[in-house]
Amino acid sequence: MIFRARFKASILTAFVFVCVQLTYLSSASSNEEAFHKLPLNIKEAGYAKSLKISKWVGEHQLLVESFQHAISTAPDPESVKSFLNNIAWDDSYFFSYFGSSNGDMTMFPELALPKRYDPRRRPWYLKTRTAMTTTLSAPYEDAGTEEFVLTLTTPVLKDTEFLGVFGVDINTRPLVNILTSETYTEIDQFFIVNQNGKVLLHPNSKLSNNSLIDIFQTEPFEIQENQTIALDEAINKTLVFYKIMNLPVSDWYLCAVINNKS
């Protein structure tokens, strides 16, 4: 009797699993079909803007990774300070810094830190130390400037020896300029979200760090590449998502808000 009950439960579990999979595949297929039906200019606009974002991040990543090679040849605080002071930083960089594996912290511009400040205990250091590759933070609001900032960090190695973490804090204003640089009749706005629907960066800073559920009153959903979400008829808009490729993070998407009345 127990065996039969367990057997029936196994069949029921398998049936539910198959139904969920079929629903997911049907939804994915429907989404793909809806995306392909979009006007070509809308698809091209999203692809072009996501490529610009990828290129912008990539340029900063290349710079950071090239600097870590220079620091690895002379990682002592005085040499690092001299190196950072001689770089012609543009105004998109708030800070550049090196946290060494022995606890030294060197910054440009210099900033007074608490006496017990240890970079090895900071989230940016720990994350990069664990990943042992370049990492990119989500945009966050800087308490001092009230600007949204990105932190880009990379491990500093000499051969296979870990020497510390080099990083930069970057103003996201140029990234917002990419989001707003062109206007389209059919597209109300562009912004960046993660896979869970959290708005990472929006031209209206008050909407950054909010969720799509709160902004558009949608049901919870997981974002996928080339996905379309039709909003309530009263809103009469469609959300279209484009994967932003070649980033140090894997879950950034560009969202285009399509005005169905256009």
C-alpha positions, 0 to 999 in steps of 0.5 A: 500500500505504501509502495502504491502511494509512493508510486502515485506520488512519483507519477504526480510529481513527474506530471506536474514537472512536465506541465511546468516545463511545457508551460515554460517552453510555450511561454518562451516560444510565444515571447520569441514570436512576439519579439520577432514581430516587433518593427525592425527599427525598434529591435535595431534601436535596442541592439545598438544601445545595448552595444554602446553600453557594453562598449562603454563598460568595456573601455573602463574595464580595459583601463582598469585591467591594464593599470593592475599590470602596472601596479603589480610591478611596484605594489608598495604604497608610495609607488602606487600613489605616484602612479595614480597621481600621474594618471590624467583621470577624467571627471567620470572617475571619482576615486581610484584605489589599491587595497593590498593583501597586507592591508594597505589602502592607497587612494586617488584623490586621497581621502581620510579613512578611519584608523582601523580601515582595512580594505581586506574586509570590504565587500568590493575586495572580498568579492574580487578576491573570491572571483579572482577576475574583474567584477562590476557592481550594480549602480549605487547612490554615493552618499557624498555626491548623491550621484549614481556610481559603479565600482569596477575592480580587478585582482592584482597578480604578480605571476600567480601571487595575489597582491591585492585589488585595484578598483575605480568608482565611476560616475554613471552620468555618461551611461545615462547619456547613452540611455537618453542620447537618441529619441524614437517615436515608438520608444518612451524610454530606456533603462537598465535592469537585472534578471530579477526585474530590479531597475539598476539605472534609470534616467529618472534617478528616483526610479533607480533601485526600484522594481518593475513590479512597483513601477509598472504594477506587473506580476513577478517574472524572470527576465530573458533575452529578447523578451516582451511583456505587454502591460495592462491595457490601461497603460498600453505599453510593452516592455522589451528586454535586450541582453547586454553582452560582454560585461563582468556581470551576467544579468544586465538587460536593457529595457525599452518601453514601447508606446503602443499608441505610436 
